[in-house]
Amino acid sequence: MFNYKKNRDWAENLTLVMQLGLTMAGCIVFCFFVGFFIDKWLGIRGIFTTMFLLLGIAGGANVCYRQILEVMDPKKKDDPDDHRTTRP
């Protein structure tokens, strides 16, 4: 069986890579189909598909970037173990 305690770092990195890939692919596919159906509805050939495909790439990259920053930040704002005082 898989020993999670022994391979914890490896498993966490694998889940991050899979999450980033699926997030990027999901954004691109969703925006592609939105643009495709708008083009089909308006009778235009590829203008909205191209625009929404580019928006999907940019949006997916933005979401992935924010997810990476969230993982790289060792202390989150709502961390209950953070014992720093917030008093002025």
All heavy atoms as an XYZ file, in Angstrom:
711
protein
N       0.837     -1.195      0.000
C       0.000      0.000      0.000
C       0.870      1.242      0.000
O       2.056      1.189      0.255
C      -0.904      0.013      1.236
C      -2.017     -1.014      1.212
S      -3.182     -0.845     -0.147
C      -4.017      0.649      0.277
N       0.244      2.359     -0.237
C       0.935      3.645     -0.287
C       1.121      4.182      1.124
O       0.169      4.332      1.878
C       0.107      4.633     -1.120
C       0.780      5.948     -1.305
C       1.832      6.073     -2.190
C       0.362      7.066     -0.606
C       2.459      7.285     -2.373
C       0.975      8.280     -0.779
C       2.033      8.391     -1.674
N       2.367      4.438      1.500
C       2.675      4.963      2.822
C       2.691      6.487      2.732
O       3.680      7.089      2.299
C       4.025      4.427      3.302
C       4.301      4.812      4.733
O       3.522      5.526      5.362
N       5.405      4.321      5.256
N       1.594      7.111      3.137
C       1.455      8.562      3.011
C       2.453      9.317      3.878
O       2.980     10.339      3.484
C       0.025      8.998      3.347
C      -0.201     10.476      3.159
C      -0.301     11.017      1.893
C      -0.287     11.320      4.253
C      -0.484     12.371      1.707
C      -0.477     12.674      4.087
C      -0.583     13.198      2.803
O      -0.750     14.543      2.633
N       2.732      8.799      5.069
C       3.661      9.496      5.968
C       5.072      9.537      5.390
O       5.774     10.524      5.520
C       3.671      8.834      7.340
C       2.405      9.051      8.117
C       2.478      8.413      9.483
C       1.161      8.636     10.211
N       1.186      8.058     11.553
N       5.461      8.477      4.735
C       6.796      8.411      4.152
C       6.909      9.259      2.891
O       7.934      9.883      2.641
C       7.138      6.958      3.836
C       8.521      6.748      3.315
C       8.780      5.282      3.064
C      10.167      5.081      2.497
N      10.404      3.672      2.168
N       5.877      9.306      2.086
C       5.894      9.991      0.797
C       5.025     11.237      0.781
O       4.470     11.598     -0.251
C       5.425      9.035     -0.306
C       6.314      7.829     -0.415
O       7.527      7.957     -0.385
N       5.715      6.662     -0.521
N       4.905     11.917      1.895
C       3.980     13.050      1.995
C       4.351     14.205      1.059
O       3.497     14.735      0.360
C       3.923     13.546      3.436
C       2.952     14.665      3.611
C       2.844     15.074      5.038
N       1.864     16.149      5.129
C       1.416     16.641      6.233
N       1.851     16.159      7.368
N       0.539     17.605      6.224
N       5.618     14.601      1.039
C       6.027     15.708      0.173
C       5.781     15.382     -1.291
O       5.297     16.216     -2.056
C       7.507     16.042      0.385
C       7.777     16.627      1.755
O       6.845     17.249      2.320
O       8.899     16.451      2.248
N       6.111     14.165     -1.683
C       5.919     13.744     -3.062
C       4.439     13.758     -3.444
O       4.064     14.228     -4.513
C       6.505     12.338     -3.224
C       6.381     11.783     -4.585
C       7.176     12.049     -5.650
C       5.383     10.872     -5.055
N       6.742     11.358     -6.745
C       5.645     10.624     -6.399
C       4.298     10.246     -4.452
C       4.863      9.771     -7.169
C       3.525      9.400     -5.217
C       3.813      9.171     -6.556
N       3.592     13.272     -2.558
C       2.160     13.222     -2.828
C       1.550     14.619     -2.896
O       0.706     14.904     -3.750
C       1.447     12.390     -1.766
N       1.983     15.523     -2.016
C       1.460     16.894     -2.046
C       1.882     17.622     -3.315
O       1.092     18.363     -3.905
C       1.921     17.657     -0.811
C       1.203     17.222      0.451
C       1.693     17.951      1.682
O       2.617     18.783      1.572
O       1.146     17.673      2.761
N       3.118     17.408     -3.748
C       3.564     18.036     -4.995
C       2.810     17.477     -6.198
O       2.478     18.215     -7.131
C       5.072     17.854     -5.179
C       5.869     18.666     -4.197
O       5.405     19.680     -3.682
N       7.083     18.223     -3.916
N       2.539     16.195     -6.185
C       1.789     15.576     -7.275
C       0.368     16.123     -7.343
O      -0.131     16.411     -8.432
C       1.760     14.055     -7.115
C       1.030     13.282     -8.202
C       1.721     13.467     -9.541
C       0.962     11.808     -7.833
N      -0.262     16.297     -6.201
C      -1.618     16.842     -6.212
C      -1.625     18.283     -6.702
O      -2.556     18.695     -7.400
C      -2.264     16.774     -4.816
O      -1.457     17.484     -3.879
C      -2.443     15.346     -4.362
N      -0.608     19.064     -6.372
C      -0.530     20.442     -6.853
C      -0.372     20.482     -8.371
O      -1.061     21.253     -9.054
C       0.629     21.183     -6.186
C       0.866     22.607     -6.682
C      -0.322     23.490     -6.346
C       2.150     23.166     -6.112
N       0.486     19.644     -8.905
C       0.701     19.616    -10.353
C      -0.570     19.180    -11.075
O      -0.958     19.766    -12.094
C       1.886     18.694    -10.705
C       1.968     18.430    -12.191
C       3.176     19.301    -10.204
N      -1.251     18.178    -10.545
C      -2.489     17.728    -11.174
C      -3.569     18.799    -11.081
O      -4.319     19.023    -12.040
C      -2.974     16.426    -10.528
C      -2.107     15.262    -10.891
S      -2.559     13.625    -10.253
C      -3.950     13.822     -9.259
N      -3.652     19.484     -9.960
C      -4.651     20.541     -9.792
C      -4.387     21.688    -10.758
O      -5.322     22.212    -11.366
C      -4.620     21.046     -8.359
C      -5.614     22.154     -8.086
C      -5.520     22.660     -6.655
O      -4.715     22.182     -5.867
N      -6.333     23.626     -6.328
N      -3.138     22.072    -10.921
C      -2.809     23.160    -11.841
C      -3.139     22.785    -13.280
O      -3.692     23.596    -14.036
C      -1.331     23.534    -11.720
C      -0.901     24.189    -10.420
C       0.604     24.384    -10.402
C      -1.614     25.511    -10.217
N      -2.809     21.570    -13.663
C      -3.107     21.126    -15.026
C      -4.596     21.077    -15.312
O      -5.055     21.529    -16.366
N      -5.358     20.534    -14.374
C      -6.805     20.460    -14.572
C      -7.458     21.838    -14.539
O      -8.413     22.100    -15.275
C      -7.435     19.555    -13.510
C      -7.121     18.067    -13.666
C      -7.643     17.286    -12.471
C      -7.708     17.540    -14.947
N      -6.946     22.741    -13.707
C      -7.480     24.101    -13.655
C      -7.255     24.816    -14.980
O      -8.169     25.443    -15.523
C      -6.819     24.888    -12.507
O      -7.118     24.237    -11.280
C      -7.316     26.318    -12.458
N      -6.039     24.725    -15.493
C      -5.715     25.381    -16.759
C      -6.548     24.794    -17.898
O      -7.127     25.535    -18.695
C      -4.216     25.221    -17.033
C      -3.712     26.009    -18.175
S      -3.616     27.729    -17.724
C      -2.987     28.404    -19.227
N      -6.616     23.484    -17.968
C      -7.385     22.837    -19.029
C      -8.873     23.169    -18.910
O      -9.539     23.412    -19.929
C      -7.183     21.328    -18.983
N      -9.392     23.202    -17.705
C     -10.810     23.513    -17.512
C     -11.160     24.921    -17.955
O     -12.184     25.145    -18.605
N     -10.311     25.877    -17.622
C     -10.554     27.264    -18.041
C     -10.536     27.389    -19.560
O     -11.385     28.066    -20.153
C      -9.512     28.201    -17.432
S      -9.674     28.448    -15.665
N      -9.570     26.748    -20.189
C      -9.449     26.843    -21.646
C     -10.631     26.172    -22.338
O     -11.234     26.741    -23.256
C      -8.113     26.234    -22.107
C      -6.957     27.104    -21.617
C      -8.066     26.089    -23.618
C      -5.586     26.491    -21.825
N     -10.994     24.981    -21.905
C     -12.100     24.252    -22.548
C     -13.420     24.982    -22.339
O     -14.220     25.124    -23.280
C     -12.166     22.800    -22.017
C     -13.450     22.112    -22.433
C     -10.957     22.020    -22.484
N     -13.666     25.480    -21.137
C     -14.910     26.201    -20.873
C     -15.026     27.442    -21.762
O     -16.057     27.667    -22.401
C     -14.983     26.589    -19.394
C     -16.174     27.441    -19.064
C     -17.435     26.877    -18.988
C     -16.036     28.800    -18.863
C     -18.552     27.655    -18.700
C     -17.132     29.594    -18.569
C     -18.394     29.020    -18.488
N     -13.970     28.231    -21.817
C     -14.017     29.450    -22.629
C     -14.100     29.135    -24.117
O     -14.744     29.862    -24.880
C     -12.810     30.336    -22.334
S     -12.914     31.129    -20.722
N     -13.454     28.055    -24.547
C     -13.560     27.658    -25.955
C     -15.004     27.370    -26.334
O     -15.498     27.847    -27.361
C     -12.695     26.432    -26.230
C     -12.908     25.852    -27.594
C     -12.329     26.436    -28.709
C     -13.704     24.737    -27.777
C     -12.524     25.910    -29.974
C     -13.920     24.204    -29.031
C     -13.325     24.791    -30.138
N     -15.698     26.595    -25.508
C     -17.073     26.248    -25.833
C     -18.009     27.447    -25.736
O     -18.961     27.553    -26.519
C     -17.569     25.086    -24.971
C     -17.084     23.759    -25.472
C     -16.175     23.019    -24.742
C     -17.522     23.260    -26.684
C     -15.724     21.810    -25.206
C     -17.081     22.045    -27.167
C     -16.168     21.310    -26.425
N     -17.766     28.361    -24.808
C     -18.573     29.582    -24.742
C     -18.413     30.372    -26.033
O     -19.393     30.798    -26.654
C     -18.196     30.439    -23.508
C     -18.815     31.817    -23.600
C     -18.626     29.749    -22.227
N     -17.172     30.576    -26.472
C     -16.925     31.297    -27.721
C     -17.490     30.568    -28.929
O     -18.048     31.186    -29.842
N     -17.370     29.244    -28.935
C     -17.894     28.447    -30.048
C     -19.409     28.596    -30.179
O     -19.933     28.801    -31.276
C     -17.516     26.977    -29.848
C     -18.056     26.063    -30.897
C     -17.478     26.008    -32.148
C     -19.142     25.247    -30.623
C     -17.973     25.162    -33.119
C     -19.651     24.401    -31.578
C     -19.068     24.355    -32.832
N     -20.122     28.532    -29.060
C     -21.575     28.632    -29.120
C     -22.045     30.052    -29.427
O     -23.076     30.231    -30.071
C     -22.207     28.094    -27.840
C     -22.172     26.595    -27.770
C     -21.472     25.954    -26.756
C     -22.806     25.815    -28.714
C     -21.429     24.582    -26.684
C     -22.771     24.436    -28.663
C     -22.073     23.815    -27.642
N     -21.289     31.062    -28.984
C     -21.641     32.439    -29.361
C     -21.445     32.624    -30.865
O     -22.274     33.244    -31.538
C     -20.827     33.454    -28.542
C     -21.278     33.441    -27.088
C     -20.973     34.859    -29.127
C     -20.448     34.319    -26.178
N     -20.344     32.104    -31.407
C     -20.126     32.172    -32.854
C     -21.231     31.449    -33.614
O     -21.726     31.942    -34.636
C     -18.775     31.560    -33.223
C     -17.621     32.516    -33.054
O     -17.877     33.736    -33.015
O     -16.471     32.047    -32.977
N     -21.602     30.287    -33.135
C     -22.660     29.514    -33.791
C     -23.993     30.249    -33.721
O     -24.746     30.283    -34.703
C     -22.765     28.142    -33.115
C     -23.645     27.172    -33.831
C     -23.575     25.810    -33.145
C     -24.472     24.825    -33.827
N     -24.472     23.527    -33.168
N     -24.292     30.870    -32.590
C     -25.547     31.582    -32.398
C     -25.628     32.817    -33.293
O     -26.671     33.113    -33.867
C     -25.676     31.957    -30.933
C     -26.902     32.719    -30.557
C     -28.199     32.360    -30.789
C     -26.944     33.970    -29.883
N     -29.045     33.303    -30.281
C     -28.294     34.304    -29.714
C     -25.964     34.814    -29.384
C     -28.686     35.482    -29.093
C     -26.363     35.967    -28.749
C     -27.716     36.297    -28.620
N     -24.510     33.551    -33.414
C     -24.498     34.773    -34.218
C     -24.166     34.524    -35.684
O     -24.296     35.429    -36.507
C     -23.496     35.776    -33.640
C     -23.822     36.326    -32.260
C     -22.693     37.224    -31.775
C     -25.141     37.067    -32.274
N     -23.735     33.331    -36.022
C     -23.391     33.014    -37.403
C     -22.048     33.587    -37.829
O     -21.827     33.824    -39.014
N     -21.156     33.805    -36.891
C     -19.832     34.357    -37.177
C     -18.839     33.201    -37.184
O     -19.019     32.198    -36.500
C     -19.437     35.404    -36.111
C     -20.468     36.520    -36.083
C     -18.062     35.978    -36.381
C     -20.270     37.503    -34.949
N     -17.770     33.350    -37.951
C     -16.825     32.249    -38.092
C     -15.553     32.487    -37.272
O     -14.604     33.061    -37.763
C     -16.459     32.057    -39.554
C     -17.676     31.680    -40.389
C     -17.301     31.436    -41.779
N     -16.764     30.080    -41.874
C     -16.244     29.584    -42.963
N     -16.150     30.320    -44.042
N     -15.801     28.363    -42.974
N     -15.530     32.098    -36.026
C     -14.313     32.010    -35.247
C     -13.856     33.231    -34.481
O     -12.842     33.168    -33.788
N     -14.537     34.347    -34.579
C     -14.070     35.550    -33.886
C     -14.196     35.382    -32.376
O     -13.232     35.587    -31.637
C     -14.847     36.797    -34.371
C     -14.518     37.064    -35.833
C     -14.516     38.002    -33.513
C     -15.370     38.133    -36.465
N     -15.378     35.002    -31.914
C     -15.585     34.850    -30.477
C     -14.866     33.620    -29.926
O     -14.423     33.625    -28.771
C     -17.075     34.804    -30.146
C     -17.728     36.142    -30.199
C     -18.501     36.511    -31.291
C     -17.559     37.049    -29.172
C     -19.099     37.756    -31.346
C     -18.151     38.295    -29.208
C     -18.922     38.656    -30.303
N     -14.732     32.594    -30.748
C     -13.993     31.417    -30.302
C     -12.541     31.797    -30.006
O     -11.988     31.415    -28.970
C     -14.039     30.307    -31.373
O     -15.396     29.985    -31.649
C     -13.306     29.076    -30.916
N     -11.946     32.570    -30.894
C     -10.560     33.000    -30.694
C     -10.443     33.919    -29.485
O      -9.526     33.764    -28.658
C     -10.037     33.713    -31.949
O     -10.187     32.847    -33.075
C      -8.589     34.105    -31.789
N     -11.362     34.862    -29.361
C     -11.312     35.791    -28.237
C     -11.475     35.068    -26.906
O     -10.710     35.303    -25.966
C     -12.402     36.863    -28.384
C     -12.097     37.886    -29.437
S     -13.385     39.114    -29.761
C     -14.293     39.232    -28.280
N     -12.454     34.189    -26.829
C     -12.684     33.476    -25.575
C     -11.592     32.452    -25.299
O     -11.288     32.188    -24.130
C     -14.064     32.819    -25.577
C     -15.161     33.747    -25.150
C     -15.819     34.537    -26.066
C     -15.520     33.843    -23.824
C     -16.814     35.409    -25.678
C     -16.519     34.702    -23.411
C     -17.169     35.494    -24.341
N     -10.991     31.887    -26.333
C      -9.878     30.972    -26.127
C      -8.691     31.714    -25.503
O      -8.072     31.223    -24.555
C      -9.470     30.325    -27.443
C      -8.430     29.225    -27.370
C      -8.951     28.062    -26.545
C      -8.066     28.767    -28.761
N      -8.402     32.905    -25.998
C      -7.335     33.714    -25.411
C      -7.674     34.135    -23.982
O      -6.797     34.155    -23.110
C      -7.050     34.930    -26.288
C      -6.452     34.624    -27.664
C      -6.353     35.891    -28.498
C      -5.105     33.945    -27.527
N      -8.937     34.474    -23.741
C      -9.352     34.801    -22.372
C      -9.236     33.593    -21.445
O      -8.878     33.733    -20.271
C     -10.787     35.321    -22.360
C     -10.990     36.747    -22.863
C     -12.475     37.064    -22.947
C     -10.289     37.726    -21.955
N      -9.530     32.418    -21.953
C      -9.397     31.195    -21.162
C      -7.953     30.908    -20.806
O      -7.647     30.498    -19.682
N      -7.040     31.143    -21.751
C      -5.617     30.944    -21.472
C      -5.142     31.943    -20.423
O      -4.454     31.581    -19.463
C      -4.798     31.057    -22.770
C      -5.122     29.890    -23.694
C      -3.307     31.112    -22.468
C      -4.565     30.031    -25.095
N      -5.519     33.204    -20.591
C      -5.108     34.236    -19.630
C      -5.734     33.989    -18.253
O      -5.067     34.113    -17.220
C      -5.495     35.612    -20.147
N      -7.005     33.636    -18.238
C      -7.679     33.371    -16.962
C      -7.123     32.149    -16.261
O      -6.931     32.150    -15.041
N      -6.846     31.094    -17.014
C      -6.261     29.892    -16.422
C      -4.870     30.152    -15.870
O      -4.521     29.665    -14.796
N      -4.079     30.939    -16.588
C      -2.743     31.280    -16.104
C      -2.836     32.107    -14.823
O      -2.050     31.907    -13.888
C      -1.969     32.036    -17.176
N      -3.793     33.019    -14.772
C      -3.973     33.852    -13.583
C      -4.374     32.994    -12.373
O      -3.839     33.160    -11.279
C      -5.020     34.933    -13.852
C      -5.188     35.873    -12.690
O      -4.281     36.066    -11.901
N      -6.360     36.466    -12.591
N      -5.306     32.093    -12.570
C      -5.751     31.230    -11.468
C      -4.604     30.325    -11.002
O      -4.393     30.156     -9.799
C      -6.978     30.402    -11.900
C      -7.317     29.337    -10.868
C      -8.166     31.298    -12.130
N      -3.858     29.762    -11.939
C      -2.723     28.908    -11.568
C      -1.660     29.698    -10.824
O      -1.076     29.214     -9.852
C      -2.126     28.251    -12.812
S      -3.177     26.968    -13.508
N      -1.407     30.920    -11.254
C      -0.429     31.772    -10.581
C      -0.853     32.050     -9.138
O      -0.048     31.964     -8.217
C      -0.266     33.075    -11.362
C       0.668     34.066    -10.721
C       2.036     33.844    -10.707
C       0.184     35.216    -10.128
C       2.906     34.745    -10.120
C       1.034     36.130     -9.531
C       2.394     35.889     -9.535
O       3.238     36.786     -8.936
N      -2.130     32.344     -8.939
C      -2.619     32.596     -7.584
C      -2.556     31.342     -6.720
O      -2.268     31.407     -5.527
C      -4.033     33.158     -7.617
C      -4.059     34.611     -8.079
C      -5.409     35.225     -7.932
N      -6.318     34.616     -8.909
C      -7.607     34.411     -8.708
N      -8.175     34.770     -7.584
N      -8.347     33.856     -9.637
N      -2.820     30.177     -7.309
C      -2.724     28.933     -6.552
C      -1.282     28.654     -6.138
O      -1.030     28.192     -5.020
C      -3.268     27.762     -7.371
C      -4.763     27.753     -7.499
C      -5.257     26.631     -8.381
O      -4.498     26.028     -9.136
N      -6.547     26.353     -8.302
N      -0.340     28.932     -7.014
C       1.065     28.726     -6.688
C       1.492     29.680     -5.580
O       2.197     29.288     -4.645
C       1.949     28.888     -7.940
C       1.704     27.725     -8.894
C       3.420     28.965     -7.562
C       2.347     27.888    -10.246
N       1.071     30.937     -5.663
C       1.405     31.894     -4.608
C       0.825     31.476     -3.269
O       1.456     31.653     -2.223
C       0.894     33.289     -4.964
C       1.674     34.050     -6.024
C       1.050     35.422     -6.243
C       3.126     34.193     -5.631
N      -0.373     30.912     -3.279
C      -1.005     30.455     -2.052
C      -0.222     29.308     -1.418
O      -0.069     29.249     -0.202
C      -2.437     30.008     -2.343
C      -3.231     29.622     -1.136
C      -4.653     29.236     -1.498
O      -5.271     29.945     -2.301
O      -5.110     28.214     -0.962
N       0.305     28.432     -2.231
C       1.079     27.305     -1.722
C       2.449     27.774     -1.232
O       2.964     27.274     -0.240
C       1.233     26.227     -2.821
C       2.238     25.176     -2.420
C      -0.103     25.590     -3.109
N       3.028     28.748     -1.911
C       4.362     29.225     -1.549
C       4.358     30.052     -0.267
O       5.391     30.179      0.378
C       4.956     30.058     -2.680
C       5.162     29.287     -3.966
S       6.304     27.921     -3.797
C       7.829     28.816     -3.707
N       3.230     30.625      0.129
C       3.146     31.429      1.341
C       3.093     30.488      2.541
O       2.106     29.774      2.736
C       1.898     32.316      1.305
C       1.834     33.291      2.457
O       2.876     33.545      3.077
O       0.739     33.811      2.722
N       4.131     30.480      3.378
C       4.149     29.509      4.478
C       3.125     29.798      5.568
O       2.629     28.894      6.194
C       5.571     29.614      5.035
C       6.042     30.956      4.610
C       5.315     31.288      3.325
N       2.809     31.061      5.812
C       1.822     31.414      6.826
C       0.648     32.100      6.164
O       0.795     33.139      5.541
C       2.430     32.368      7.869
C       3.389     31.705      8.798
C       2.633     30.876      9.797
C       3.596     30.302     10.817
N       2.943     29.432     11.742
N      -0.505     31.523      6.300
C      -1.703     32.126      5.738
C      -2.301     33.094      6.735
O      -2.019     33.040      7.926
C      -2.709     31.045      5.365
C      -2.181     30.143      4.281
C      -3.194     29.104      3.919
C      -2.587     28.188      2.852
N      -3.440     27.117      2.514
N      -3.158     33.968      6.261
C      -3.745     34.995      7.115
C      -4.616     34.400      8.221
O      -4.656     34.899      9.321
C      -4.571     35.965      6.276
C      -3.733     36.775      5.330
C      -4.610     37.661      4.486
C      -3.781     38.411      3.463
N      -4.587     39.201      2.563
N      -5.324     33.327      7.930
C      -6.255     32.737      8.887
C      -5.640     31.544      9.621
O      -6.356     30.678     10.095
C      -7.527     32.289      8.175
C      -8.254     33.462      7.543
O      -8.130     34.575      8.079
O      -8.933     33.253      6.530
N      -4.324     31.512      9.743
C      -3.656     30.394     10.383
C      -3.838     30.484     11.900
O      -3.388     31.431     12.529
C      -2.168     30.411     10.023
C      -1.453     29.142     10.433
O      -2.133     28.225     10.960
O      -0.237     29.063     10.227
N      -4.502     29.501     12.529
C      -4.713     29.575     13.983
C      -3.425     29.372     14.774
O      -3.354     29.724     15.936
C      -5.696     28.449     14.258
C      -5.546     27.503     13.127
C      -5.134     28.342     11.941
N      -2.388     28.817     14.164
C      -1.116     28.603     14.848
C      -0.224     29.843     14.833
O       0.855     29.818     15.409
C      -0.366     27.422     14.240
C      -1.101     26.112     14.450
O      -1.832     26.026     15.462
O      -0.944     25.219     13.625
N      -0.654     30.876     14.141
C       0.130     32.089     14.065
C      -0.071     32.869     15.367
O      -1.152     33.363     15.657
C      -0.318     32.925     12.862
C       0.617     34.100     12.610
O       1.653     34.188     13.282
O       0.285     34.909     11.728
N       0.979     32.976     16.160
C       0.877     33.572     17.485
C       1.320     35.035     17.505
O       1.544     35.597     18.565
C       1.693     32.765     18.497
C       1.211     31.366     18.634
N      -0.014     31.044     19.173
C       1.766     30.183     18.250
C      -0.181     29.731     19.158
N       0.877     29.197     18.590
N       1.461     35.632     16.334
C       1.828     37.046     16.299
C       0.632     37.880     16.734
O      -0.510     37.587     16.410
C       2.246     37.459     14.887
C       3.561     36.819     14.471
C       3.921     37.266     13.112
N       3.142     36.458     12.163
C       3.066     36.692     10.877
N       3.700     37.695     10.354
N       2.365     35.923     10.090
N       0.885     38.931     17.468
C      -0.188     39.781     17.936
C      -0.566     40.753     16.859
O       0.278     41.241     16.124
C       0.216     40.553     19.201
O       1.363     41.329     18.898
C       0.513     39.597     20.345
N      -1.847     41.049     16.764
C      -2.330     42.002     15.756
C      -2.736     43.303     16.399
O      -3.376     44.122     15.775
C      -3.529     41.400     14.990
O      -4.534     41.045     15.929
C      -3.088     40.184     14.199
N      -2.394     43.481     17.655
C      -2.754     44.714     18.341
C      -1.811     45.839     17.929
O      -0.633     45.592     17.711
C      -2.673     44.519     19.853
C      -3.630     43.480     20.350
C      -3.487     43.297     21.845
N      -4.168     42.086     22.230
C      -3.770     41.269     23.171
N      -2.667     41.534     23.840
N      -4.450     40.192     23.443
N      -2.317     47.080     17.887
C      -1.432     48.197     17.497
C      -0.454     48.570     18.555
O      -0.476     48.320     19.673
C      -2.406     49.360     17.255
C      -3.737     48.923     17.714
C      -3.689     47.467     18.001
